[in-house]
Amino acid sequence: METIVAFLGVVLPLTFSPGPATIALAGVGMRSGVRSALPFYTGMMAACGAIAVAAAFGLNELFLASPMAYQTLRWLGIAYIVYLAIRLLRSAPPREGVEMRVYTLSDGAMLSLLNAKYYVVVSAVFSQFLQPGSPANAIVVAALIVFVALSQGTWLVAGAGLRPLMRSPRAFRIQAIVFAASLFGVALYLVLRH
């Protein structure tokens, strides 16, 4: 029981806290609704799952052994966040009866693959809760993936809940600026952090 409480104490704040993925999901949900955002969300979750499984088999060791590999990932991630923010700024308001697609499955996968925060979350969780050769490791990996899916889904649904506020082109533009500025802010924070 103590292990479960400790696991939740690490995983919940790390997965539900704002970051590039959660901000992007809330923005996409607000702009296009849950259904149109599902490819983006699916891409994110597929990549998150792959990272978690790879980390369980030693991917974290690569980043510990090679700070250059981590820094390369970090800078690629920052560049991709800026790219997504620019796309958000350039998108046009939705037209009546036209389903809006802002980001795709591959955008979601790329955001997760280049999201240094996710690698940190995985490292923090796995360094504390994985035991070499233990069959319980599969449960830890599955639990982490479930919590990430729940947190990302929560941000997506919360953003979609605000969608009725986006009826006018002016409101849509303001929202685009706010979410793009948030993504630019995350990118700037990541640049200044190290």
N, C-alpha and C positions, 0 to 999 in steps of 0.2 A: 504493500500500500504506500509506503514512503517513496518508493521508486516512481510510482504513478503520479503522486503529488509533485515530486521534483520534476518529472518529465513535463507535466502540465505547466508548472511554474516557469519552465524555460521556453516551451513551445508556444504557449498562448500569447505572451507579449511579443515574441519575435515574429510570429506569423500574422498577427492582427495589426501590428503597428504600420503606420504609413510608410510607403517606399515607392520606388518607381512603378512596380507592377500594380500596386493597389491604387495609386493615383490614376494610372492609365486605365485600369478597369472601371473605376468610378466615372471617369470622363467618357469612356466609350459607352457605358451603360446609360449615362445621361443623354448622350447625343443620339444613340441609335436603339436603345432598349436592349433587353436581355437576349431576345432571340437573335438579333443581328450581331450581338457581341459574342455569341457562343463559339464561333470559329476561333476568335482571338483567345477566349478563355480556354478552349480545348487545346490550342497550341501551347499556351502557357503551362497547363497542367501536364501535358505529355512531356514537355521538356523538364519540368520540375520532377516528375517521376523518374525520368532517365537520370537526372543529376543525383537524386537520392540513392538510386540503386548503384550508380557508378561510385558514389562516395562510400557506400557500404563495402565496396570491393577495392577501396584504396585511392580514389580520386583525390581525397583530401591530402594524402601523402605527397602528391605532385605539387600542390600549392605550398605545403610546408617545406618541401625540398627546393622549390624554385620560386622565390619571391618574384622573379621576372615574369613567370607564367601568370601569377596572380595579378601583377601590375598590368600586363598586357590585356588580360580579361577586364580589369577595372576600367582601363581607358577605352576599350572597345564598347563596353557597357555605357560609359558616359556619352560617347559619341552617338550611340543608338538612342539613348534617352533624348538627346537634343534633336535627333532626326524625327522621332515620334512627336515631340513638342512642335516642331515646325510643321509637320503634316497636320496636326491638330489645328494650328493657327490658320492654315491655308484651306481647310475644309469649308465647304459652302453649307448654308442652312438647309435642312431637309425640305423637299417639296412635298406637297400634299399627295398622299397615295404612293409615294416612292419610298421603298425600304432603304435606309441609309447603312452603308457599310464603310466604317472608318478604317478599321484594321482587320487583317486577315489571320488565318491559322498560322502562317509562317511568321507574321509579325509577333504573335503571342509567343511562339517558340523561340524566336530570336531574343525577345525581351527577357525571357527566363534564362536562356543560355548565357546571356551577357549581363545578367543581374548579379553583381558581386554580393549584394545583401543576401541572396538566397544561398550562396556558397558559405557565407558566414553562419547563417542559420543552421545549415546542414552540419557544418563543422562543430558548432557549439553543441548541437543535439547529439551527434554521433560520438564526439570525444567524451561525452559524459555517460552515454547510455549503451553504446555498442561494446560487446565483449567478443574478442577474437574467437571465431569458430562457434559461437553460441547460436542455437536455433531461434532464440528469442530476437535475434537481430532482424529477422523478417518482420516481426511484429512492430519493432521500432520504426523501420522504414515505412511500413504500411500506415502506421499511426501518424507519422510526420506528413505523408502525402495527403491523408484525410484532413488533417488540420490545415494544411496549406489550401486544399480545395475549398474547405469551409470558409476560411478567411477571405480568399480571393472571391468566392461566390458572394459573400456578404457585402464586400465592397462593390461588386457589380450590381447587385440588387439594390443597394442603397443609392447608387448613382442613377439607376433606372427609375427609382422612386421619385427622383427630382425631375424627371423628363418632362412632366407637364409644365414646368417652369420655362421650357425652351420653345414655347409656341411662336414667339415673335423673333424675327431675324436679329433684332437688337439684343434680346436676351441670349440668343444662341451665340452671338459674337462675344458678349461679355463672358459667358461660360467658357468659350474657347480660349479666351485670353487668360482667365483664372486658372484653368487646368494646364494650359501650356506654361504659364508662369510658374505653376507648382512643379512641373517637370523640369523646367530650367533651374528652379531653385534646388531641386534634388541633385541635378547635375553639378551645379556650383558647389553645393555642400560636399559632394563626392570629390570634386577637384581640390577643395581647400582642406579636406580631412587629412590627407597625407601628401 
